[in-house]
Amino acid sequence: MENSLDGTAPMGALLCVMLVYLKLLGAALLWGGTFAAGRVLAGQMGPYTAAFLRFAIASLLLVWLTLRTEGRLPQMTPKLTLAVVLLGMTGVFGYNLCFFTGLATVPAGRAAVIVASNPIFIALGAALFFGEPLTRNKGVGILLSVTGAVWVISRGDPPALLAGHLSSGDIWIMGCVVSWVSYSLLGKLVMGRLSPLAAVAMSCLAGTVLLAVPALNEGLAATLPGISPLAWGCLAYLGVLGTVVGFTWFYEGVRTIGPSKAGVFINFVPVSAVTIGYLALGEPVDASLVLGGLLVISGTWFANRRA
């Protein structure tokens, strides 16, 4: 009996780790699908309305999940409340305004490749504001990823950016990067006081409240009766799978194998988004998108590898 237990324990641990890796891959695939879902919604409703409905759904589920997992919502001090509101303003309000506005004109795959440079700019921001070491690998990774993002944004013609040939949609999607980097850097401060699940739940709740008034001014009440089943399906996907399930699986990975190893799986997001955009929406895949995407993914991998 003792030998049986000794043999099965490592196998059980291995299966648990394998399950975590599958969940991380699943989270990346789900996040890739958010770009196609957002592209559909951007053609049917305003950005504030789409963002509000997405995070109203997500907030209800996240609050329920926090209560079930941790037994209660966190006690909020004035400073912590201010920090959570800032998280909601950047990662929910600002990011999703840029996300849905940009996707009205930018293909899902192209937008995903631009947003894929997030980890690199987070590393750069952490070095500037928190004194985290900027190693040679990170420096090379930043250079590769920024080059890839510029290649995609310029459609393979970087000098065109200097001539002002940059679409408004591209600028909005670049705003996603600024918003998410700000959210991530603020989150490093908040994580010392809140668990990852509670931080996500409270920031989503704060962002939903911030989105309510502009969504109403945009015509939320008039839009609701005319929302198509396809649009409701996209909202459910974004709120349940893209937000609640995706973030929960990702943070399980962070807890089990660490943030650096878990973060590498984000490289699969643009691959998933480009594939889904091509299959579901018929979006073209040109050489500049492929080359730029490879540079972004290579740079992110290089920045996270050991010296």
TORKOL-4160 file (C-alpha; in steps of 0.2 Angstrom, whole numbers, padded with zeros to 4 digits, m for minus):
307
<pt num="1" X="0000" Y="0000" Z="0000"/>
<pt num="2" X="0014" Y="0012" Z="0004"/>
<pt num="3" X="0023" Y="0009" Z="m0012"/>
<pt num="4" X="0006" Y="0012" Z="m0021"/>
<pt num="5" X="0005" Y="0029" Z="m0013"/>
<pt num="6" X="0023" Y="0033" Z="m0016"/>
<pt num="7" X="0020" Y="0030" Z="m0035"/>
<pt num="8" X="0003" Y="0038" Z="m0037"/>
<pt num="9" X="0008" Y="0054" Z="m0027"/>
<pt num="10" X="0020" Y="0061" Z="m0040"/>
<pt num="11" X="0008" Y="0056" Z="m0054"/>
<pt num="12" X="m0006" Y="0066" Z="m0046"/>
<pt num="13" X="0005" Y="0081" Z="m0044"/>
<pt num="14" X="0010" Y="0079" Z="m0062"/>
<pt num="15" X="m0008" Y="0079" Z="m0068"/>
<pt num="16" X="m0012" Y="0094" Z="m0058"/>
<pt num="17" X="0002" Y="0104" Z="m0066"/>
<pt num="18" X="m0003" Y="0098" Z="m0083"/>
<pt num="19" X="m0021" Y="0104" Z="m0079"/>
<pt num="20" X="m0014" Y="0121" Z="m0075"/>
<pt num="21" X="m0004" Y="0122" Z="m0091"/>
<pt num="22" X="m0020" Y="0117" Z="m0101"/>
<pt num="23" X="m0030" Y="0131" Z="m0091"/>
<pt num="24" X="m0016" Y="0143" Z="m0096"/>
<pt num="25" X="m0017" Y="0139" Z="m0114"/>
<pt num="26" X="m0036" Y="0139" Z="m0113"/>
<pt num="27" X="m0036" Y="0157" Z="m0105"/>
<pt num="28" X="m0025" Y="0163" Z="m0120"/>
<pt num="29" X="m0037" Y="0155" Z="m0132"/>
<pt num="30" X="m0052" Y="0163" Z="m0124"/>
<pt num="31" X="m0043" Y="0180" Z="m0124"/>
<pt num="32" X="m0039" Y="0178" Z="m0142"/>
<pt num="33" X="m0058" Y="0176" Z="m0145"/>
<pt num="34" X="m0062" Y="0192" Z="m0136"/>
<pt num="35" X="m0055" Y="0202" Z="m0151"/>
<pt num="36" X="m0067" Y="0194" Z="m0163"/>
<pt num="37" X="m0082" Y="0196" Z="m0151"/>
<pt num="38" X="m0078" Y="0214" Z="m0148"/>
<pt num="39" X="m0077" Y="0217" Z="m0167"/>
<pt num="40" X="m0094" Y="0210" Z="m0169"/>
<pt num="41" X="m0101" Y="0221" Z="m0154"/>
<pt num="42" X="m0092" Y="0237" Z="m0161"/>
<pt num="43" X="m0103" Y="0236" Z="m0176"/>
<pt num="44" X="m0119" Y="0235" Z="m0166"/>
<pt num="45" X="m0118" Y="0246" Z="m0151"/>
<pt num="46" X="m0108" Y="0260" Z="m0144"/>
<pt num="47" X="m0091" Y="0257" Z="m0135"/>
<pt num="48" X="m0098" Y="0263" Z="m0118"/>
<pt num="49" X="m0113" Y="0252" Z="m0119"/>
<pt num="50" X="m0103" Y="0236" Z="m0124"/>
<pt num="51" X="m0091" Y="0239" Z="m0111"/>
<pt num="52" X="m0104" Y="0242" Z="m0097"/>
<pt num="53" X="m0114" Y="0226" Z="m0102"/>
<pt num="54" X="m0098" Y="0216" Z="m0103"/>
<pt num="55" X="m0092" Y="0221" Z="m0085"/>
<pt num="56" X="m0109" Y="0221" Z="m0077"/>
<pt num="57" X="m0110" Y="0202" Z="m0082"/>
<pt num="58" X="m0092" Y="0199" Z="m0076"/>
<pt num="59" X="m0094" Y="0209" Z="m0060"/>
<pt num="60" X="m0109" Y="0199" Z="m0054"/>
<pt num="61" X="m0100" Y="0183" Z="m0057"/>
<pt num="62" X="m0083" Y="0189" Z="m0050"/>
<pt num="63" X="m0091" Y="0196" Z="m0034"/>
<pt num="64" X="m0101" Y="0179" Z="m0032"/>
<pt num="65" X="m0084" Y="0170" Z="m0035"/>
<pt num="66" X="m0075" Y="0180" Z="m0022"/>
<pt num="67" X="m0088" Y="0177" Z="m0009"/>
<pt num="68" X="m0088" Y="0159" Z="m0012"/>
<pt num="69" X="m0069" Y="0157" Z="m0012"/>
<pt num="70" X="m0064" Y="0170" Z="0001"/>
<pt num="71" X="m0080" Y="0170" Z="0012"/>
<pt num="72" X="m0082" Y="0189" Z="0011"/>
<pt num="73" X="m0078" Y="0205" Z="0001"/>
<pt num="74" X="m0062" Y="0214" Z="0006"/>
<pt num="75" X="m0063" Y="0228" Z="0019"/>
<pt num="76" X="m0060" Y="0244" Z="0010"/>
<pt num="77" X="m0050" Y="0259" Z="0017"/>
<pt num="78" X="m0050" Y="0276" Z="0009"/>
<pt num="79" X="m0033" Y="0273" Z="0001"/>
<pt num="80" X="m0038" Y="0256" Z="m0005"/>
<pt num="81" X="m0054" Y="0262" Z="m0012"/>
<pt num="82" X="m0045" Y="0276" Z="m0022"/>
<pt num="83" X="m0033" Y="0263" Z="m0028"/>
<pt num="84" X="m0047" Y="0251" Z="m0034"/>
<pt num="85" X="m0056" Y="0266" Z="m0042"/>
<pt num="86" X="m0040" Y="0270" Z="m0052"/>
<pt num="87" X="m0039" Y="0251" Z="m0057"/>
<pt num="88" X="m0056" Y="0252" Z="m0063"/>
<pt num="89" X="m0053" Y="0269" Z="m0073"/>
<pt num="90" X="m0037" Y="0261" Z="m0082"/>
<pt num="91" X="m0040" Y="0243" Z="m0084"/>
<pt num="92" X="m0059" Y="0243" Z="m0086"/>
<pt num="93" X="m0065" Y="0260" Z="m0091"/>
<pt num="94" X="m0050" Y="0266" Z="m0101"/>
<pt num="95" X="m0045" Y="0250" Z="m0109"/>
<pt num="96" X="m0063" Y="0245" Z="m0115"/>
<pt num="97" X="m0067" Y="0262" Z="m0122"/>
<pt num="98" X="m0051" Y="0260" Z="m0132"/>
<pt num="99" X="m0054" Y="0242" Z="m0136"/>
<pt num="100" X="m0072" Y="0244" Z="m0143"/>
<pt num="101" X="m0069" Y="0260" Z="m0152"/>
<pt num="102" X="m0053" Y="0254" Z="m0160"/>
<pt num="103" X="m0061" Y="0237" Z="m0165"/>
<pt num="104" X="m0075" Y="0247" Z="m0175"/>
<pt num="105" X="m0062" Y="0250" Z="m0189"/>
<pt num="106" X="m0047" Y="0239" Z="m0184"/>
<pt num="107" X="m0047" Y="0220" Z="m0188"/>
<pt num="108" X="m0047" Y="0208" Z="m0173"/>
<pt num="109" X="m0030" Y="0200" Z="m0178"/>
<pt num="110" X="m0021" Y="0216" Z="m0181"/>
<pt num="111" X="m0028" Y="0224" Z="m0164"/>
<pt num="112" X="m0022" Y="0208" Z="m0155"/>
<pt num="113" X="m0004" Y="0209" Z="m0161"/>
<pt num="114" X="m0003" Y="0227" Z="m0156"/>
<pt num="115" X="m0010" Y="0223" Z="m0139"/>
<pt num="116" X="0002" Y="0208" Z="m0137"/>
<pt num="117" X="0016" Y="0221" Z="m0134"/>
<pt num="118" X="0008" Y="0224" Z="m0116"/>
<pt num="119" X="0020" Y="0213" Z="m0106"/>
<pt num="120" X="0035" Y="0222" Z="m0114"/>
<pt num="121" X="0029" Y="0239" Z="m0109"/>
<pt num="122" X="0024" Y="0232" Z="m0092"/>
<pt num="123" X="0042" Y="0226" Z="m0089"/>
<pt num="124" X="0049" Y="0244" Z="m0095"/>
<pt num="125" X="0037" Y="0253" Z="m0083"/>
<pt num="126" X="0042" Y="0241" Z="m0069"/>
<pt num="127" X="0060" Y="0246" Z="m0072"/>
<pt num="128" X="0056" Y="0264" Z="m0073"/>
<pt num="129" X="0044" Y="0266" Z="m0058"/>
<pt num="130" X="0048" Y="0251" Z="m0047"/>
<pt num="131" X="0067" Y="0249" Z="m0050"/>
<pt num="132" X="0065" Y="0231" Z="m0056"/>
<pt num="133" X="0081" Y="0226" Z="m0065"/>
<pt num="134" X="0081" Y="0228" Z="m0084"/>
<pt num="135" X="0092" Y="0214" Z="m0090"/>
<pt num="136" X="0100" Y="0212" Z="m0107"/>
<pt num="137" X="0087" Y="0199" Z="m0112"/>
<pt num="138" X="0073" Y="0211" Z="m0107"/>
<pt num="139" X="0081" Y="0225" Z="m0117"/>
<pt num="140" X="0082" Y="0214" Z="m0133"/>
<pt num="141" X="0065" Y="0208" Z="m0130"/>
<pt num="142" X="0058" Y="0226" Z="m0129"/>
<pt num="143" X="0067" Y="0231" Z="m0145"/>
<pt num="144" X="0060" Y="0216" Z="m0154"/>
<pt num="145" X="0042" Y="0218" Z="m0148"/>
<pt num="146" X="0042" Y="0237" Z="m0151"/>
<pt num="147" X="0049" Y="0234" Z="m0169"/>
<pt num="148" X="0035" Y="0221" Z="m0172"/>
<pt num="149" X="0021" Y="0232" Z="m0165"/>
<pt num="150" X="0028" Y="0246" Z="m0176"/>
<pt num="151" X="0029" Y="0235" Z="m0191"/>
<pt num="152" X="0010" Y="0229" Z="m0189"/>
<pt num="153" X="0004" Y="0247" Z="m0186"/>
<pt num="154" X="0013" Y="0254" Z="m0201"/>
<pt num="155" X="0008" Y="0239" Z="m0212"/>
<pt num="156" X="0026" Y="0235" Z="m0216"/>
<pt num="157" X="0031" Y="0253" Z="m0219"/>
<pt num="158" X="0038" Y="0261" Z="m0203"/>
<pt num="159" X="0043" Y="0277" Z="m0212"/>
<pt num="160" X="0024" Y="0280" Z="m0216"/>
<pt num="161" X="0021" Y="0283" Z="m0197"/>
<pt num="162" X="0033" Y="0298" Z="m0198"/>
<pt num="163" X="0022" Y="0305" Z="m0212"/>
<pt num="164" X="0007" Y="0304" Z="m0201"/>
<pt num="165" X="m0001" Y="0289" Z="m0210"/>
<pt num="166" X="m0009" Y="0281" Z="m0194"/>
<pt num="167" X="m0027" Y="0277" Z="m0193"/>
<pt num="168" X="m0038" Y="0283" Z="m0178"/>
<pt num="169" X="m0042" Y="0265" Z="m0175"/>
<pt num="170" X="m0024" Y="0261" Z="m0172"/>
<pt num="171" X="m0022" Y="0275" Z="m0160"/>
<pt num="172" X="m0037" Y="0269" Z="m0150"/>
<pt num="173" X="m0029" Y="0251" Z="m0149"/>
<pt num="174" X="m0013" Y="0259" Z="m0144"/>
<pt num="175" X="m0023" Y="0267" Z="m0130"/>
<pt num="176" X="m0027" Y="0249" Z="m0124"/>
<pt num="177" X="m0009" Y="0246" Z="m0121"/>
<pt num="178" X="m0007" Y="0262" Z="m0111"/>
<pt num="179" X="m0022" Y="0258" Z="m0101"/>
<pt num="180" X="m0017" Y="0240" Z="m0097"/>
<pt num="181" X="0001" Y="0245" Z="m0093"/>
<pt num="182" X="m0006" Y="0258" Z="m0081"/>
<pt num="183" X="m0018" Y="0245" Z="m0074"/>
<pt num="184" X="m0004" Y="0232" Z="m0071"/>
<pt num="185" X="0008" Y="0244" Z="m0063"/>
<pt num="186" X="m0006" Y="0250" Z="m0051"/>
<pt num="187" X="m0010" Y="0232" Z="m0048"/>
<pt num="188" X="0007" Y="0228" Z="m0041"/>
<pt num="189" X="0003" Y="0240" Z="m0027"/>
<pt num="190" X="m0014" Y="0234" Z="m0024"/>
<pt num="191" X="m0009" Y="0216" Z="m0024"/>
<pt num="192" X="0000" Y="0219" Z="m0007"/>
<pt num="193" X="m0017" Y="0222" Z="0001"/>
<pt num="194" X="m0029" Y="0211" Z="m0009"/>
<pt num="195" X="m0029" Y="0194" Z="m0017"/>
<pt num="196" X="m0028" Y="0193" Z="m0036"/>
<pt num="197" X="m0047" Y="0187" Z="m0037"/>
<pt num="198" X="m0053" Y="0201" Z="m0025"/>
<pt num="199" X="m0042" Y="0214" Z="m0034"/>
<pt num="200" X="m0050" Y="0209" Z="m0051"/>
<pt num="201" X="m0068" Y="0208" Z="m0044"/>
<pt num="202" X="m0067" Y="0225" Z="m0035"/>
<pt num="203" X="m0058" Y="0234" Z="m0050"/>
<pt num="204" X="m0072" Y="0227" Z="m0062"/>
<pt num="205" X="m0085" Y="0233" Z="m0050"/>
<pt num="206" X="m0078" Y="0250" Z="m0050"/>
<pt num="207" X="m0076" Y="0251" Z="m0068"/>
<pt num="208" X="m0094" Y="0245" Z="m0071"/>
<pt num="209" X="m0100" Y="0259" Z="m0060"/>
<pt num="210" X="m0089" Y="0272" Z="m0069"/>
<pt num="211" X="m0096" Y="0266" Z="m0086"/>
<pt num="212" X="m0114" Y="0267" Z="m0081"/>
<pt num="213" X="m0117" Y="0286" Z="m0084"/>
<pt num="214" X="m0108" Y="0287" Z="m0101"/>
<pt num="215" X="m0117" Y="0271" Z="m0106"/>
<pt num="216" X="m0134" Y="0278" Z="m0102"/>
<pt num="217" X="m0130" Y="0295" Z="m0111"/>
<pt num="218" X="m0125" Y="0284" Z="m0126"/>
<pt num="219" X="m0142" Y="0276" Z="m0126"/>
<pt num="220" X="m0140" Y="0260" Z="m0116"/>
<pt num="221" X="m0159" Y="0260" Z="m0112"/>
<pt num="222" X="m0164" Y="0262" Z="m0131"/>
<pt num="223" X="m0151" Y="0249" Z="m0136"/>
<pt num="224" X="m0156" Y="0235" Z="m0124"/>
<pt num="225" X="m0172" Y="0230" Z="m0133"/>
<pt num="226" X="m0164" Y="0228" Z="m0150"/>
<pt num="227" X="m0149" Y="0218" Z="m0145"/>
<pt num="228" X="m0148" Y="0203" Z="m0156"/>
<pt num="229" X="m0145" Y="0185" Z="m0150"/>
<pt num="230" X="m0128" Y="0186" Z="m0158"/>
<pt num="231" X="m0123" Y="0201" Z="m0149"/>
<pt num="232" X="m0129" Y="0194" Z="m0132"/>
<pt num="233" X="m0119" Y="0179" Z="m0136"/>
<pt num="234" X="m0103" Y="0190" Z="m0138"/>
<pt num="235" X="m0107" Y="0199" Z="m0122"/>
<pt num="236" X="m0109" Y="0183" Z="m0113"/>
<pt num="237" X="m0093" Y="0177" Z="m0120"/>
<pt num="238" X="m0083" Y="0193" Z="m0116"/>
<pt num="239" X="m0091" Y="0193" Z="m0098"/>
<pt num="240" X="m0091" Y="0175" Z="m0093"/>
<pt num="241" X="m0077" Y="0167" Z="m0103"/>
<pt num="242" X="m0066" Y="0181" Z="m0108"/>
<pt num="243" X="m0066" Y="0189" Z="m0091"/>
<pt num="244" X="m0071" Y="0178" Z="m0077"/>
<pt num="245" X="m0065" Y="0161" Z="m0083"/>
<pt num="246" X="m0049" Y="0168" Z="m0092"/>
<pt num="247" X="m0043" Y="0178" Z="m0077"/>
<pt num="248" X="m0047" Y="0164" Z="m0065"/>
<pt num="249" X="m0037" Y="0151" Z="m0075"/>
<pt num="250" X="m0023" Y="0163" Z="m0077"/>
<pt num="251" X="m0021" Y="0167" Z="m0059"/>
<pt num="252" X="m0022" Y="0149" Z="m0055"/>
<pt num="253" X="m0007" Y="0147" Z="m0066"/>
<pt num="254" X="0002" Y="0162" Z="m0058"/>
<pt num="255" X="m0001" Y="0154" Z="m0041"/>
<pt num="256" X="0005" Y="0137" Z="m0046"/>
<pt num="257" X="0020" Y="0140" Z="m0058"/>
<pt num="258" X="0024" Y="0158" Z="m0055"/>
<pt num="259" X="0020" Y="0174" Z="m0065"/>
<pt num="260" X="0035" Y="0173" Z="m0077"/>
<pt num="261" X="0031" Y="0156" Z="m0083"/>
<pt num="262" X="0012" Y="0159" Z="m0084"/>
<pt num="263" X="0015" Y="0176" Z="m0093"/>
<pt num="264" X="0023" Y="0167" Z="m0108"/>
<pt num="265" X="0006" Y="0159" Z="m0112"/>
<pt num="266" X="0000" Y="0177" Z="m0117"/>
<pt num="267" X="0010" Y="0174" Z="m0132"/>
<pt num="268" X="m0003" Y="0163" Z="m0139"/>
<pt num="269" X="m0017" Y="0177" Z="m0138"/>
<pt num="270" X="m0012" Y="0185" Z="m0155"/>
<pt num="271" X="m0010" Y="0168" Z="m0163"/>
<pt num="272" X="m0028" Y="0164" Z="m0157"/>
<pt num="273" X="m0035" Y="0181" Z="m0162"/>
<pt num="274" X="m0028" Y="0180" Z="m0179"/>
<pt num="275" X="m0034" Y="0163" Z="m0182"/>
<pt num="276" X="m0051" Y="0166" Z="m0175"/>
<pt num="277" X="m0052" Y="0182" Z="m0185"/>
<pt num="278" X="m0048" Y="0173" Z="m0201"/>
<pt num="279" X="m0060" Y="0159" Z="m0198"/>
<pt num="280" X="m0075" Y="0168" Z="m0190"/>
<pt num="281" X="m0074" Y="0185" Z="m0198"/>
<pt num="282" X="m0064" Y="0182" Z="m0214"/>
<pt num="283" X="m0051" Y="0194" Z="m0210"/>
<pt num="284" X="m0036" Y="0194" Z="m0221"/>
<pt num="285" X="m0019" Y="0189" Z="m0215"/>
<pt num="286" X="m0005" Y="0198" Z="m0224"/>
<pt num="287" X="0014" Y="0197" Z="m0223"/>
<pt num="288" X="0016" Y="0212" Z="m0212"/>
<pt num="289" X="0004" Y="0205" Z="m0199"/>
<pt num="290" X="0013" Y="0188" Z="m0198"/>
<pt num="291" X="0031" Y="0196" Z="m0197"/>
<pt num="292" X="0026" Y="0209" Z="m0184"/>
<pt num="293" X="0017" Y="0196" Z="m0174"/>
<pt num="294" X="0032" Y="0184" Z="m0174"/>
<pt num="295" X="0043" Y="0199" Z="m0168"/>
<pt num="296" X="0031" Y="0203" Z="m0154"/>
<pt num="297" X="0030" Y="0185" Z="m0148"/>
<pt num="298" X="0049" Y="0182" Z="m0150"/>
<pt num="299" X="0052" Y="0198" Z="m0140"/>
<pt num="300" X="0040" Y="0193" Z="m0126"/>
<pt num="301" X="0048" Y="0176" Z="m0125"/>
<pt num="302" X="0066" Y="0183" Z="m0125"/>
<pt num="303" X="0062" Y="0195" Z="m0111"/>
<pt num="304" X="0055" Y="0181" Z="m0100"/>
<pt num="305" X="0069" Y="0168" Z="m0103"/>
<pt num="306" X="0082" Y="0165" Z="m0091"/>
<pt num="307" X="0099" Y="0174" Z="m0094"/>
